[in-house]
């Protein structure tokens, strides 16, 4: 379906964005690293490298905060590119956000996913003072991390990233209400989930976000076959880890004693607490903004002009957003009763090229079912031990 890349003029946001509790912010669409598995064009997402201007940020804060209900909570997650390429501008942006949120009596949190290379102690103290949550992208041991995560000169990022991860944990540990310090690891052709999990367990990291490296958007058969091979290896290691942890831990003590991939822990806790599961919330409770101030359903849609929902001027393409929510709701309904829900949250709507609004094998249905099946079998062992 061909659609205009511009929001319809004159359609003001009104209450259609009132339910947005989580904002994905592409503050910088650029990166200082050249990770070999990167599918975002090193953060640029198909656009020229850029950073958000102060004016776009101020307009966005007005849009996100001014009409929010007093007492409501809003989360702002900064990613896509390396936010700290423009550290001073980021600090000014956060200060402005906190000031406006305080006046509006809105509670806000800020989280940044970073490669960690550009930080130093002074910068991290400034972040800790503002209670900024950090997720460091480190793929595990140096030999694994530096096989892919390199700078323009080809030098590995491990040493600097690990030093700053450890330092930020030390700095925040002294605070009465510390921000979280997390890690995410991409499982690529050169890595193994089991080895990565052991690395983080030895460093007392409770959980780490585990991501299988995705193929480029326009992939040929060879790249798709490599992706499938990665997922097969991931499942093998995932099962080994799950069964090992299940025999070692017990209910309910796993909640505090577990050390491993977040994917397994999340499914176990969902099963333990008998929680219901739903969609990821893209376009409903979640929205994204790119460096130009354009609004999209989530960060995965950045770079897809067909799904620009509006901009920071307050103009919203109501019909496009309404249509997106209708299709997303229909797809979520089609997943009702699927046992794999805890593993995929209804599937990623942005994973299919073009519209992105369909669930299929490439989008992860079969993979999610296998992950959930392993996690459920291991949970039965956990409960029986």
GIFEN-V713066 format. One record per residue. N is the residue number from 1. BURIAL is b if it has 24 or more other C-alpha atoms within 12 Angstrom, else e. Layout:
BEGIN
n: {N,N}
burial: {BURIAL,BURIAL}
END
This chain:
BEGIN
n: {1,2,3,4,5,6,7,8,9,10,11,12,13,14,15,16,17,18,19,20,21,22,23,24,25,26,27,28,29,30,31,32,33,34,35,36,37,38,39,40,41,42,43,44,45,46,47,48,49,50,51,52,53,54,55,56,57,58,59,60,61,62,63,64,65,66,67,68,69,70,71,72,73,74,75,76,77,78,79,80,81,82,83,84,85,86,87,88,89,90,91,92,93,94,95,96,97,98,99,100,101,102,103,104,105,106,107,108,109,110,111,112,113,114,115,116,117,118,119,120,121,122,123,124,125,126,127,128,129,130,131,132,133,134,135,136,137,138,139,140,141,142,143,144,145,146,147,148,149,150,151,152,153,154,155,156,157,158,159,160,161,162,163,164,165,166,167,168,169,170,171,172,173,174,175,176,177,178,179,180,181,182,183,184,185,186,187,188,189,190,191,192,193,194,195,196,197,198,199,200,201,202,203,204,205,206,207,208,209,210,211,212,213,214,215,216,217,218,219,220,221,222,223,224,225,226,227,228,229,230,231,232,233,234,235,236,237,238,239,240,241,242,243,244,245,246,247,248,249,250,251,252,253,254,255,256,257,258,259,260,261,262,263,264,265,266,267,268,269,270,271,272,273,274,275,276,277,278,279,280,281,282,283,284,285,286,287,288,289,290,291,292,293,294,295,296,297,298,299,300,301,302,303,304,305,306,307,308,309,310,311,312,313,314,315,316,317,318,319,320,321,322,323,324,325,326,327,328,329,330,331,332,333,334,335,336,337,338,339,340,341,342,343,344,345,346,347,348,349,350,351,352,353,354,355,356,357,358,359,360,361,362,363,364,365,366,367,368,369,370,371,372,373,374,375,376,377,378,379,380,381,382,383,384,385}
burial: {e,e,e,e,e,b,b,e,e,e,e,e,b,e,e,b,b,b,b,b,b,b,b,b,b,b,b,b,b,b,b,b,b,b,b,b,b,b,e,b,b,b,b,b,b,e,e,e,b,b,b,b,b,b,e,b,b,b,b,b,b,b,b,b,b,b,b,b,e,e,e,b,b,b,b,b,b,b,b,b,b,b,b,b,b,b,b,e,e,b,b,e,b,b,b,b,b,b,e,b,b,e,e,b,e,b,b,b,b,b,b,b,b,b,b,b,b,b,b,e,e,e,b,b,b,b,b,b,e,b,b,b,b,b,b,b,b,b,b,b,b,b,e,b,b,b,b,b,b,b,b,e,e,e,e,b,b,b,b,b,b,b,e,b,b,b,b,b,b,e,b,b,e,e,e,e,e,e,b,b,b,b,b,b,b,b,b,b,b,b,b,b,b,b,b,b,b,b,b,b,e,e,e,e,b,b,b,b,b,b,b,b,b,b,b,b,b,e,e,e,e,e,e,e,e,e,b,b,e,b,b,b,b,b,b,e,b,b,b,b,b,b,b,b,b,b,e,e,b,b,b,e,e,b,b,e,e,b,b,b,b,b,b,b,b,b,b,b,b,b,b,b,e,e,e,e,b,b,b,b,b,b,b,b,b,b,b,b,b,b,b,b,b,b,b,b,b,b,b,b,b,b,b,b,b,b,b,b,b,b,b,b,b,b,b,b,b,b,e,b,b,e,e,b,b,e,e,b,b,e,b,b,e,e,b,e,e,b,b,b,b,b,b,b,b,b,b,b,b,b,b,b,b,e,b,b,b,b,b,e,e,b,b,b,b,b,b,b,b,b,b,b,b,b,b,b,b,b,b,e,e,b,e,e,e}
END
